[in-house]
Amino acid sequence: MERITTPELAQAFIEEQVALIKEQVGDKKVLLALSGGVDSSVVAALLIKAIGQQLVCVHVNHGLLRKGEPEQVVEVFRNQMNANLVYVDATDRFLNKLAGVEDPETKRKIIGGEFIEVFAEEARKLEGIEFLAQGTIWPDILESEEGIKAHHNAGGLPEDMDFELVEPVRILFKDEVRVVGDELGLPHGMVYRQPFPGPGLGVRCPGAITRDRLEAVRESDAILREEFEKNGLEGKIWQYFTVVPDFRSTGIKDGKRAFEWCCIVRAVCTTDVMTATVAELPHELMVHITDRITHEVAGINRVLYDFTPKPTGTVEFE
């Protein structure tokens, strides 16, 4: 298939997918995990165009979202786009199941499995739900098949569930999804927002997730995003985020010993996510970001920068 690089190619793809969705779904209802990220937002827009109110969007706050994100999703989709949106706060449910779990693949599977369970519970409250829509894209499929990662949105459903999958963007790369999103008329900030993994900050909190360390990831990430936006880097670098691993080092704060976590900054450039290069950031900016994170985020006394490209690393840490 020709890669989608122009509005004309995107429009042709949209028309094709709308017809396929109508044919697949008929008059039944579809349940969609709407995270507010690029992939799920484009899928939502495609489904709304194809089947309107037959789509039920479910936004699950699993406690692993970025700062202010749940509120933003509700504002944009429910209040501005008039989507049929169900909001579920499942923070305690997810974090309790993840307590003490260190292995990254086990964490991903727990989060993915719990998502399915939440959707099943929401589906039981509704009539006519027979389909589950997902924002699976092509790199998800490739990396799952090659055993690099377990993706909660790239596999089949449990056998006891009757949902059939609807995955209209599964043959696209991320840059193609953005072109389609533009053509669908989604807000620019939504189409070009950073990619965000399904397991959320759970894969940026290596080791067993604790609420205090998770909050350190959330707050440091908010500072990084704020500084990148202020310095004109938003949209120029593919993905940037912070990671707070589960080990501590000795530092000094207020003239006293501070045995705290380090914060790792990651910023990469890519187009297809299959390979990635490391962004070259101004030294002055990194000094400023380091100062802010170490003084404003509880529990962090060091900031490191990850220089590893993909391969050998992946974009995410886990």
C-alpha positions as CSV (number, residue, x, y, z in Angstrom):
1,M,0.0,0.0,0.0
2,E,1.2,3.5,-0.8
3,R,2.3,5.4,2.3
4,I,-0.1,8.1,3.4
5,T,1.7,11.4,3.0
6,T,-0.9,13.8,1.5
7,P,-4.4,14.9,2.3
8,E,-5.6,13.2,-0.8
9,L,-4.2,9.8,0.2
10,A,-5.6,10.3,3.7
11,Q,-9.0,11.1,2.4
12,A,-9.0,8.0,0.2
13,F,-8.0,5.9,3.3
14,I,-10.7,7.5,5.4
15,E,-13.4,6.7,2.8
16,E,-12.2,3.2,2.5
17,Q,-12.1,2.6,6.3
18,V,-15.5,4.3,6.9
19,A,-17.0,1.8,4.4
20,L,-15.2,-1.1,6.0
21,I,-16.3,-0.1,9.5
22,K,-19.9,0.2,8.4
23,E,-19.8,-3.2,6.7
24,Q,-18.2,-4.8,9.8
25,V,-20.2,-3.2,12.5
26,G,-23.7,-2.8,11.0
27,D,-26.1,-1.5,13.5
28,K,-24.2,-2.8,16.6
29,K,-22.3,-0.8,19.2
30,V,-18.5,-0.5,19.5
31,L,-16.5,0.1,22.7
32,L,-13.3,2.1,22.3
33,A,-10.5,2.7,24.8
34,L,-10.1,6.5,24.4
35,S,-6.8,7.5,26.0
36,G,-6.7,10.9,24.3
37,G,-3.5,9.9,22.5
38,V,-3.0,10.2,18.7
39,D,-4.0,6.6,17.8
40,S,-7.1,6.2,19.8
41,S,-8.3,9.8,18.9
42,V,-8.0,9.1,15.2
43,V,-9.8,5.8,15.6
44,A,-12.5,7.6,17.6
45,A,-12.9,10.2,14.8
46,L,-13.0,7.5,12.1
47,L,-15.7,5.5,14.1
48,I,-17.8,8.6,14.8
49,K,-17.7,9.5,11.1
50,A,-18.8,5.9,10.2
51,I,-21.3,5.0,12.9
52,G,-21.9,8.1,15.1
53,Q,-23.6,7.3,18.4
54,Q,-23.1,3.6,18.0
55,L,-19.6,4.3,19.4
56,V,-19.1,4.3,23.1
57,C,-15.8,5.8,24.2
58,V,-14.4,4.7,27.5
59,H,-11.7,6.7,29.2
60,V,-10.0,4.7,31.9
61,N,-7.9,6.7,34.4
62,H,-5.6,3.9,35.6
63,G,-3.5,6.3,37.6
64,L,-0.6,6.0,35.1
65,L,-1.5,9.0,33.0
66,R,0.4,12.3,32.7
67,K,-0.4,15.3,34.8
68,G,-3.7,16.9,33.9
69,E,-4.4,14.3,31.2
70,P,-7.7,12.8,32.5
71,E,-9.2,16.2,32.9
72,Q,-8.0,17.2,29.4
73,V,-9.6,14.1,27.8
74,V,-12.9,14.8,29.4
75,E,-12.8,18.5,28.3
76,V,-11.9,17.8,24.7
77,F,-14.0,14.8,23.9
78,R,-17.0,15.2,26.1
79,N,-17.4,18.9,26.3
80,Q,-16.0,20.0,22.9
81,M,-16.5,17.1,20.6
82,N,-19.7,15.8,22.2
83,A,-18.5,12.2,22.2
84,N,-20.4,9.5,23.9
85,L,-17.8,9.2,26.7
86,V,-17.8,7.1,29.8
87,Y,-15.1,8.1,32.4
88,V,-13.9,5.4,34.8
89,D,-11.5,6.2,37.7
90,A,-9.8,2.9,38.3
91,T,-6.6,4.2,39.8
92,D,-6.7,2.2,43.0
93,R,-7.7,-1.0,41.2
94,F,-4.7,-0.8,38.8
95,L,-2.1,0.2,41.3
96,N,-3.2,-2.4,43.8
97,K,-2.7,-5.1,41.2
98,L,0.7,-3.8,40.2
99,A,2.0,-3.6,43.8
100,G,5.3,-5.4,44.1
101,V,5.5,-6.4,40.4
102,E,8.9,-5.7,39.0
103,D,9.1,-7.5,35.6
104,P,8.2,-5.1,32.8
105,E,6.3,-7.7,30.6
106,T,4.3,-8.8,33.6
107,K,3.4,-5.2,34.3
108,R,2.3,-4.7,30.7
109,K,0.2,-7.8,30.8
110,I,-1.5,-6.9,34.1
111,I,-2.3,-3.4,32.8
112,G,-3.6,-4.8,29.5
113,G,-5.6,-7.5,31.2
114,E,-7.1,-5.1,33.6
115,F,-8.1,-2.8,30.7
116,I,-10.0,-5.6,29.1
117,E,-11.7,-6.4,32.4
118,V,-12.8,-2.7,32.8
119,F,-14.2,-2.7,29.2
120,A,-16.0,-5.9,29.9
121,E,-17.7,-4.4,33.0
122,E,-18.7,-1.3,31.1
123,A,-20.0,-3.4,28.2
124,R,-22.2,-5.3,30.5
125,K,-23.9,-2.0,31.4
126,L,-24.7,-1.4,27.8
127,E,-26.9,-3.2,25.2
128,G,-25.7,-4.2,21.7
129,I,-21.9,-4.0,22.4
130,E,-20.3,-6.6,20.1
131,F,-17.1,-4.9,19.0
132,L,-13.9,-3.5,20.7
133,A,-12.1,-0.8,18.8
134,Q,-8.3,-0.4,19.3
135,G,-5.7,2.1,18.2
136,T,-3.2,-0.7,17.2
137,I,-0.6,0.6,14.6
138,W,1.9,-1.4,12.5
139,P,4.9,-1.1,14.8
140,D,2.8,-2.6,17.6
141,I,2.1,-5.6,15.5
142,L,5.8,-6.0,14.4
143,E,7.3,-5.7,17.8
144,S,4.7,-8.1,19.3
145,E,5.3,-10.7,16.6
146,E,9.1,-10.4,17.1
147,G,8.8,-10.8,20.9
148,I,10.3,-7.5,21.7
149,K,7.3,-6.3,23.7
150,A,3.9,-7.4,24.8
151,H,1.3,-4.9,23.6
152,H,-2.1,-5.0,25.3
153,N,-3.6,-3.7,22.1
154,A,-2.0,-6.0,19.7
155,G,-3.4,-9.4,20.7
156,G,-6.6,-11.3,20.9
157,L,-9.3,-11.0,23.6
158,P,-9.8,-13.6,26.3
159,E,-11.8,-16.6,25.1
160,D,-14.8,-15.8,27.4
161,M,-15.4,-12.5,25.7
162,D,-17.5,-12.1,22.6
163,F,-16.1,-8.8,21.3
164,E,-14.8,-8.7,17.8
165,L,-11.8,-6.3,17.1
166,V,-12.1,-3.2,15.0
167,E,-8.6,-1.9,14.2
168,P,-8.8,0.6,11.4
169,V,-5.3,2.0,11.6
170,R,-3.4,-1.2,12.2
171,I,-1.6,-1.0,8.8
172,L,-0.3,2.5,9.4
173,F,2.8,4.0,10.9
174,K,2.5,6.9,13.4
175,D,3.3,9.6,10.8
176,E,0.5,8.3,8.6
177,V,-1.9,8.3,11.5
178,R,-1.2,12.0,12.0
179,V,-1.9,12.8,8.4
180,V,-5.2,11.0,8.7
181,G,-6.0,12.8,11.9
182,D,-5.4,16.2,10.2
183,E,-7.7,15.2,7.4
184,L,-10.4,14.2,9.9
185,G,-10.3,17.7,11.3
186,L,-9.0,16.8,14.8
187,P,-7.3,19.6,16.8
188,H,-3.7,20.2,15.8
189,G,-2.5,19.7,19.4
190,M,-4.2,16.4,19.6
191,V,-2.9,15.1,16.3
192,Y,0.7,16.1,17.0
193,R,0.8,15.4,20.7
194,Q,3.5,13.0,21.9
195,P,2.9,9.3,21.5
196,F,2.0,7.7,24.9
197,P,2.3,4.0,25.6
198,G,-0.8,2.0,26.6
199,P,0.7,1.1,30.0
200,G,1.3,4.9,30.5
201,L,3.8,6.0,33.2
202,G,3.9,2.3,34.3
203,V,6.7,1.7,31.8
204,R,8.5,4.9,32.9
205,C,8.7,3.7,36.5
206,P,11.0,0.7,36.2
207,G,10.8,-1.8,39.0
208,A,7.8,-2.3,41.3
209,I,5.6,0.8,41.0
210,T,5.1,2.8,44.2
211,R,2.8,5.8,44.4
212,D,5.5,8.2,45.5
213,R,7.9,7.3,42.7
214,L,5.0,7.3,40.2
215,E,4.2,10.9,41.4
216,A,7.9,11.8,40.9
217,V,7.7,10.6,37.3
218,R,4.5,12.5,36.7
219,E,5.8,15.8,38.1
220,S,9.2,15.6,36.4
221,D,7.5,14.8,33.1
222,A,5.3,17.8,33.5
223,I,8.3,20.1,34.0
224,L,10.1,18.6,31.0
225,R,7.1,19.1,28.7
226,E,6.6,22.7,30.0
227,E,10.2,23.6,29.3
228,F,10.2,22.0,25.9
229,E,7.1,23.9,25.0
230,K,8.6,27.2,26.3
231,N,11.8,26.7,24.3
232,G,10.1,25.9,21.0
233,L,10.9,22.2,21.0
234,E,7.3,20.9,21.1
235,G,6.6,19.2,17.7
236,K,10.2,19.3,16.7
237,I,11.2,16.2,18.8
238,W,9.2,13.1,18.4
239,Q,9.0,12.0,22.0
240,Y,10.4,13.2,25.3
241,F,9.7,12.1,28.8
242,T,11.3,11.3,32.1
243,V,12.0,7.9,33.8
244,V,12.5,7.4,37.5
245,P,14.1,3.9,38.1
246,D,13.9,2.0,41.4
247,F,17.3,2.8,42.9
248,R,18.7,5.7,45.0
249,S,21.9,7.6,45.2
250,T,23.5,9.9,47.7
251,G,23.1,13.6,47.2
252,I,23.0,16.9,49.1
253,K,19.9,19.0,49.7
254,D,19.7,22.0,52.1
255,G,23.1,21.0,53.4
256,K,22.0,17.6,54.4
257,R,22.5,14.1,53.0
258,A,19.7,13.2,50.5
259,F,19.4,9.5,49.6
260,E,17.0,9.9,46.6
261,W,16.1,8.7,43.1
262,C,17.6,9.8,39.9
263,C,15.5,11.1,37.0
264,I,16.4,10.1,33.5
265,V,15.5,12.4,30.6
266,R,14.8,10.7,27.2
267,A,14.3,12.7,24.0
268,V,14.3,10.9,20.6
269,C,13.6,11.7,16.9
270,T,12.0,9.2,14.5
271,T,9.3,8.9,11.8
272,D,8.3,5.3,11.9
273,V,9.3,4.3,15.5
274,M,11.2,1.3,14.1
275,T,14.5,3.3,14.6
276,A,15.2,6.4,16.6
277,T,18.0,8.9,17.1
278,V,18.8,10.9,20.2
279,A,17.9,14.6,20.2
280,E,20.7,17.1,20.8
281,L,19.5,19.4,23.5
282,P,21.0,22.8,24.4
283,H,23.3,22.5,27.4
284,E,21.7,25.6,29.0
285,L,18.3,24.1,28.8
286,M,19.4,20.8,30.3
287,V,21.0,22.7,33.2
288,H,17.7,24.6,33.8
289,I,15.6,21.5,33.6
290,T,17.9,19.7,36.0
291,D,17.7,22.6,38.5
292,R,13.9,22.6,38.3
293,I,13.4,18.9,38.7
294,T,15.9,18.5,41.5
295,H,14.4,21.4,43.4
296,E,10.7,21.0,42.6
297,V,10.1,17.3,42.6
298,A,10.1,15.4,45.9
299,G,12.5,12.5,46.1
300,I,14.8,13.3,43.1
301,N,18.4,14.5,43.6
302,R,20.0,13.7,40.2
303,V,19.1,14.2,36.5
304,L,20.7,12.0,33.8
305,Y,20.3,12.1,29.9
306,D,19.9,8.9,27.9
307,F,22.1,8.9,24.8
308,T,20.9,5.5,23.5
309,P,19.4,5.3,20.0
310,K,16.9,2.6,18.8
311,P,18.4,0.1,18.4
312,T,20.0,-0.9,20.8
313,G,17.5,0.6,23.1
314,T,13.7,0.9,22.6
315,V,12.0,4.3,22.8
316,E,10.5,3.4,26.2
317,F,12.5,1.9,29.0
318,E,10.3,-1.1,29.6
